[in-house]
Amino acid sequence: MSYRALRGAPLCLAAALAIPGAARAQAAPQSQPSAAPLQWSATLRSRAESWDWFDTGDEGRYAFLGSFLRAALSQQLRGFGWRVEIMAPLLLGLPDDAVLQGPQGQLGQGGSYYAANDGARSPGDVFPKEVYVRLGSPPPQDGHALRVGRFDFSDGVETLPGDATLARLKRERLGQRLLGPFGFTHVMRSYDGAQYSWSSRGRQLLAMGARPTTGVFDTDGWGWVDDVSLLYGAVTTPLRLGGDVGDARLFVAWYEDERRVVKTDNRAAPAREADARPVRVTTIGGHVLQVFPTPSGPVDLLLWGALQTGSWGTLDHAGSALALELGIQPRLGALAPWLRLGFFRGSGDGDPSDGDHDTYFPVLPTPRPYARFPFYNFSNTTEVFATAAGSPHPDVTVRAGARRLRLSESADLWYVGGGAFEDETFGYAGRPSGGARGLSTVIDLSLTVAPAAWITLEAYGAVALEDDVIRAIHPDAGAGRLAYLEVELRR
C-alpha cells in the first residue's frame, strides 16, 4: 500500500462513520428530524504578521500572510458521537533569509515556517485535524466517556465551571501550560490516541495516552511525530477556600522521546551530539484557583506549580516551575476592567558539566497565551508582569501589558519553541546567554472587535526592549517588534 493511501486512512474512517449516521438521519421520520442531526462548522482565519527581530538587519525584518480553513462534520447520538474535521493551512510570502547560522538561528516565526517547510515560501496542505469517535456521555454531561482517534487537547481546561470569572481564568491563564494545540500557529497540532474521563457534579477524573501529530510550523499535518509518546492524568474538583468559588487540580504527565535528534540544552555541542539516549520526563503538579467577592469587585488568586524528574539522555533530569497571579475586576460599570499582577519562574541549569539537567521542560504547551510576543517560553525564564483588560464597548476588548524577563540561570540558554512537531528537529531552540540574565522588557497592546457572533477582528502590537542576553548574540541589536492584523470568520 502506498504512503498516500495510508495517509488517507483517517478520511476513509471518517467516511465510514459518517455514512451510517447520514443514512439514519435521512431515514428518520419527519416527526423526529432533530433526534440526531448532523452538525457542521467552519472557521477561516487569516493573519498578516510583521516581524522585526531585534533590529538585526534586513533578514530580521519581514512580513507574511498566514491563513487556515477548518471545516468539521459531527453527530451526537445517544451514548455515541463522532467528529471529522479537515484543516487547510496556507502561508504566503515567507522570508527566505530569516534563518542564520550559529547562535542567531531563526529570526522569528517566519524563519521557523520557512525552515520547517524545506525552504518553500508559500507552502500549504490539507489534512485531518480531528477524526474521532466518542462512547458515553458527551460533555458537559456527567458520566463516563471514551474518545478514540485524533483530537485537540488542552490541559487545565478539562472542566469549565459555570462561574464566568473562574472559567475565564482557566481558559486564559491556566490552560495549555503543559499540553496544548499550539493554536497561535497557522498549522497547530493534534493528538492521536485515546482519552477516558469520568465526571460528576463538577469533579472529573481524566486519563489520556497519545502521540503528538506533526504540524505547528510544518504545513504537513498528516502524520504523528515518530518515537514520541505521552501519558497524562488529572483529577479536578471544585474547591472553596473561603472564597466565592474555586477550582483545584492534581496532574501527572509522562513524556518519552526516543528520536535520534540533537537535544537542546546547555551542554557543549560534542556532548549533545554524542548523546543518543532518550528523554524520559515525569511531571507532577497542580493548581488552585479562588475567586473572592469584595466591595471593590471580585479578586482572584491563581497558584500553579510543577516538579519534574526523569532522565535527559545521559543526564539526570530535575526541573520545576511556579506561577502565582493575583487579579481584580473593579466595579467600573460597563468597562469591566480586569487588572492582574503575576510572577512566573521556570528552572534553569546552573552547571552544564555536573551530570544533571535542571532546566524546566514545558513538554508540549501552547506558549503564546503566556508569551504574547513569542520569542521566549517557560524554560529558564523568570517573569514579573502587570496586565489590564477592559471593554469600552460590548463588542470591543482592549488589553495592555508590561513584563520584565530574565533568565533563571545565566549558565543556561535563552529558549524558544513549544515542543516536538516533526521527526527531524527537537522542537525547542536555545541561544547562549553570554553569561548574562537580563533578557527583555516587553510592552504590548491589543484591540479585539467582535461585532457579530461569526466574526472577530484583532490588532496586536508589541515592543521588546533588548537586554544583555540579546546583545550578547546580536551586538548591534535594537528593540524587537511584532505587529499583526487578524480576521476570523466562523460558522
N, C-alpha and C positions, 0 to 999 in steps of 0.2 A: 504494500500500500504506500502511496506517495505521501510525502510530508504535508503537502497542501490538503490531501484528503484527510489526514489525521487532524490538521488544524481545523477542518470543517466539521469535525465530530460534534463539538458543542452545539453547533447550529442544527445539526441533524437531530440531536437530542431535544433541542428546543421545539423543532417542528413536530416531533413525535408527541411531546407533551401538549402542544397547542392544539393539534388536530382533534383529539378526542374531546377536549373541552369545548372547542368551537362547534363540533358536531352536536354535543349535548345542548349547547346554547341554542342552536338552530332548531333542534327537535323539541325543545321545551314548549309547552302550551303557552299561548299568548297571555293566559291569566297569570303566569309566573315569569315575565320577561326579565325581572331583575334578581332572580334567585341566585344566579352565579354569573354575573355579566363579565365579559372580557373588558379589561380596562387598559387604556393605552395612555402614555405620557411621552413628552418630548421636551428637550432642553437644548437651546442653541446659545452658546456663549462665545463672545468674541472680545479680545482684549489687545489693544495696541500698547506696547511697552517701550519705554525709553530708558536706557541704562547709561550711567556714567560711572565706571568702575574706578573710583577714587582718582579721577583726573590723570590716568596713567598714559594718556595719549589717544590717538585716533582709534587704536584697537579696542579700547575700553569704552568708547562712545558709539552707541548704535541704537537702532530701533527695529522692531519686527512686530508682526501680527500673528497672534495665536488664537485658534478657534477650535471648537469641537461641537459635534451634534450627537446627542444621546436620544435614542428612541426605544421605548420599552412597551412590552405587552405582558399583562399579568392576569391571573384569575385566582380567586379565593373561593374554594368550595368548603363544605363542612368538614373540617379536620384535614384539609389538604389544599395546598396552594402552590403556585409556580410563578416564575418570572423569567422573562428573557429580555435582555437589554443589549442593544448594539451601540457601539461608540465609534465615531469617525473623527479623529483629530487631524488638523491641518495647520502647518506652520509656514509662514511666508516671509522671505527676506531675512533669514538668519545671517548673522555676521560670519564671514569666513576667515577672519583674522583675530578673533577674540579668544584664542587658545594659545598660550605662550609656553615656552619651555621653562624648566626649573620651578622655583617656588611661586612664580606668578600664576601659573596654571590657567584655569578657565576664568575669564573675566566676566563673571555674572552668568545668569541662566541662559542667555543667548549662546554663549560658548558651550554650555553644558548640552543644550539641544543639538548644536552642530556636531559635537564630538560623539554623542550617543547615536546619531543617525548617519554615521560614516561619511561625514562631510557634505551631506545634502543640505542645500539652502532652503528648500521648500518641500520637506517631507510630509507624508500623510499616509493613513492606513484606515482600515475598517476592521474591527474585531469585536468579539463578545465581551461586554463589560460585566454583565451578570447573567448567569444561567443556573437556576437552582430550583429545587422543589422543597416545600416545607410540609412536614407532617405535624399535626397537632394544632394547638391554639395559635391564631395569628396575633401579633402584637396590636394593641396593648392588652389583650385579654390575658387573664390568669390561666395557668395550666402548664403542661409540658409542650415543648416544641423542638423539632429537629429540622435543621436546614442543611441540605447537602448540595454541593455544586460550587459555582463561582459566585462570590458575593462581596459587597462592600462591608467593611467593618471598622469601627472606631471604638477604642477603649474609653472608658469614663462616661459614656452616654448609653450604657446598656439599658438603663431606665431613665425616663424623663418625667419628673414629678409634675403635678398639676400647678404648683406654685410658680408664677411667672418668673420671679427673681431667681429661684433655685434652678429652674430649667435653663434660664439664660446663662447662669454661671456654669452649668455643666457643659452647655454647648460651646461657649466662647472661651472659658478659662480652665477647663478641666479635660475635655475630650481630646483624644488623639495625641496625648503626650507620649504614649508608648507605642500604640498601633493606630494607623490611620490610612486613608486612601490617597494622601498627598494631593489634596484637591486643588491647590493653587496652580499646579502644573496643568498643562493642556492635554495630558495623556492619563495621569493618575495611575493608581494601582488597585487591584482587587486581590482576593484571597481564594485559592482553590482548596476546598476541604469540607469539613463538617462542623456544625455548631449546635450544641444542645443547650436549652435553657428551661428552667422551671421558675414560674413567677406566681406570687401570691401576695395581695394587699401591699404592693409597692416593694416587696422583697423579691430578690432574684438570685438564683444560682446559675452560673453560665460556665460552659466549658467549650473550648474550640481547639481544633487541630487543623493546620493549614500550611500551604506554601504561598509565598507572595508571587504575584504574576509579574511578568515583565511590563515595562511601560515607564511611567514617570516622565523621563526625558526622551526615551526611545518610543517612536510612534507605533512600533510593532508590539502590540499588547496581547498577542495570541497565546503565548506560552507562559510557563512559570519559570522562576529562577531555579535552575538545577542545583541540587545539593544544599538547599536552604530549607529548614523545617522550623515550625513554630507550634508550641502548645501554650494555651492561655486559659486561665480560670479566674473567676471573680465571684465574690459574694457581696451584694449591695443591699442596703436596708435603710429605711427612714430612721433618722436619729435626731432627737431634740435634746440639746444640752442647755436648757434654759432659754432657748430662742423660740421664734415663732415656728419655723420649720427647719429641717436639717436632713442630711444625707451622709452616709458613710459607706466605704467600700474597702475590702481587702482583696488583693490580687496577687497572682503569681504567673510569671511567664518564663518559658524555657525556649531558648533560641540556639539553633545549631547551624553553622556554616562550614561545610566541608569543601568549598570550592578551592581550587588551586590558583588563587589570586593573591597579589601582594596586599597585606593588611596595612591599614592606615593607623600608624601610631608614632611615637616619638623616638623609636629606635633608629639607629643608623641604617641606611638603605641596604647594605650587605646582610645585616641580621634579619631584616624583614623579608628580603628576597629568599633567604635560605630557610625560612620558617614555613613549612608546608602543612603543619598540623592544624586541625580545625579550631574554630571558635565555638565554645560552648558556654553560654551565659545564662544564669538563672536570676531573675529579677523578682524581688518580693517587696510589696509596698501597699500603700493605701491612701485614702483621702478622708477628710472630714470637712463638710460644708455646713455652715449655720447662718441663718438669717434672723436678725434680732429687730423687733419693732422698737422704734424710738420716736419721741415727739418731733425730731428733725427729719425723720424718714427712715426707711429700712437700712440697716447696717449689716453687711455680710462679711463672713470670715471664711477663708479658704486655706486649708493646710493639705499639702500633698508631699509624699516622700517615697523614696525607693532605695533599696540596698541591693547590691549585686555581688554574686560570687560565681566562680567557674574557672575556665581556662581560656586564655587568649593565645592560641597557638602554643608555643613552648612556655609562655608566661602564665603565672597565676593571676587571675583577674579578681579585683575587688573595687567596685565603683559605688557611688552614691549620688543622690540628687534630692534637693529640698526646694519647695515653693511655698511661700507664705504671702497671702494677699488680704487686703482689707478694703472694703468698698462701702460707699454710702450713696443713697439716692435722695438728695434734699428735696423737700416739698416745694417746688417752684412751678407749680401749675403744669401747663401743657408741655413745657420744655423737657421735663422728665430727665434731668441730668443724672449721670452715673459717674462718680469720681472714684478712682482706685489708686492705691499705693501697693507696690509689690516688691518682693525680693526673691531671687532665684539663684541657686548655686548648683552647678554640675561639677563633680570632682574632676581633678586633673592628675596627671602623673608627675611627681616631683623628681624622679630619678630614672632615666631611661636604661640604666645598667644594673638595676638591683634584682632583676628576675621577676618583678611584679608589674602588672598593668593596672593602674588605679584610675584610669580615665572613665568617667561615666559613659556607658554605651546606650544611646537612646532607642535601640532596636529598630523599629520601622514606623517612626512617627510621621505626623504632618507638621513640620517646623513652622510654617508660615503664620498660624494664628498667634504664635508667641514671638516670632521674629518677623514682623510685618515687612521690613526690608530684609529679605532672606539672604544675608551674606554671612550668617553665622548660625549655629544651632546650640543644642543643650550641652554638648561635651566641653569640658574645661572652660566653662563660662560662668561668670558671676555678674548678676544684673540687678540694678535697682531702677525702678520705673515709677512714673506717675502718668495716668491717663484720665481723660474726660470725654464723655459721650453725652449727646443730647439730641432732642428732636424739636427744632424750632417750628416744625410743621408736621402733621401726622404722617406725611409721605416722605419726610426728609430726616436723615440721621447724620450728624456731624461727629467725627472722632478726632481727637488730637492726643499726642503722647510725646513724652520725653523719657529717654532711658540712657543710663550710663553702663557701659560694657567693659569688663576687664577679664583677662584670663585668670582662672583659678590658680594655675601654676605656671610660672614663667618658663620652666624647663619643658613644658608640653607645647602642643600646637594650637593654632587657630583653626578650628574645624568648621566645615560646612557640609551640607548634604542631609539626606533623610533615609538612608538605608539601601539595601540591595535592590537593584531594579534591572540588572542584566547579568549574564554569566561572566562577562569579561572583566568587570571592574568591581571594586569592593563596595562602592555605594557611598562612601564618605571620603572627603579630601581634607588634607591638613597642610597648613603652611607654618614654617618655623616662626617662633616668636621673637628671635633676635635677643633673647634674654629679658624682654620687656613683658609687662602685663596689661598696660593700657591699650584697649582696642579702639573704642569709638564712643562718641555721644551722638545719639540718633534722635531727631525730631521729625515727626510725621503728622500728616493731616489727611483725612479722607472725608468725602461727601458722597452719601448714598441716597438715591432718589428712587422710590418705588410708587409711581403714580397709579399703578393698577396691579392686580394680582399676577398678571402674566409678564410683567417687565420690571427689571431692576437696572438702574444705571449707577455706576460708581466711578469717581475720580479719586486718584490717590497720588500723593507726593511725599517724598522723604528725603532728608539730607542727613548723611552720616559723616560727622567730622572725624578726620583721620587722627590717630594717636600713634604711640611709639611702635606698636606691633606692625601696623600698616606701613609706617615709614621705614621700618627695617627691611621690608620686602620691596616697596616702591619708594626709593629715596626722594623722588620728586612728587610724591603723592599729594593730592588735594582732597577735598570733600567728595564722598560718593553720593550719587543721586539716583533715585528711581522714581519714575512717574508713569502712570498708566490711565487709560480710559477703557472702561469695560461696559458691555451691554449684555444682559442675559434675558432671553425670551423663554417662557415656559408655557407648556400646555398640560 
